[in-house]
Amino acid sequence: MLEFPPQDKIEVFANEQGLICFRSAGDIENTEEQIVCLTIGQFRSVMKNSQDLIARADEFKRGLT
């Protein structure tokens, strides 16, 4: 399992149904725990397009888009 502090604690795990799930504990924003699950195909699409997504996020972060 992967965790990414210091933002809201986010855990990434595979569940019993074969989905890739992201769980946010809501620690920082005092919100309820939220879970988003992707199918294996959806997760593969994210991985396949990860470099483009990262580049686009960098552009947004710098205010270029």
N, C-alpha and C positions, 0 to 999 in steps of 0.2 A: 504494500500500500504506500502511496506517496502522500506526503503532507507538505503544505506550502505556508509556513508562518512567515512573516508576522501579520499578514492580512487575516481575514476570517479563516479559521481553520478549514481547509478543504481536503477531503480524503477522496482518493480515486481507487475504485475497486471493481472487481467482477462479481456479479451476484449469482445466485443459484439458477436463475433463468438464462444465464449466458449474456447478460447485458453489461456494458461498461458504465459504471455509475460514478457520479460526482456528488459528494455530500458536503454541504456547507453547514457548519454548526451554528452560525449566526452569532458567534461570540462578540464580534466587534460592534455590529449594528444592532445588537439586542433584538434579533429577529428569531423566528422559529427555525429549526433545522429544515433545510430544503434538500431534496435529492432530485437530480436529473439523470436519467438513464438513456444511453444511446445503444442502438443495435450495433452488432459487430461491423456491419456495412457502413453505418453512419460514422462510427469511430475510424474506420479505415479511410473514409473520405476526408475526415478532419486531418488525419495523419498525411494523406497524399497531398493535401492542399496547405499543409502547415507553413511552409516557407512563404507562400503568397499571403496567408493570413497574418503572419508575423510582420511581413513588410508593410502590409496595409495598416496594421495596428500602429507600427512605428510612424507611418505618415500621419495618421490621425493624432497621435501623441505629440508630434512636432507641429501640428497645425497646418500641414501641407495640403490637406484635402478638404 
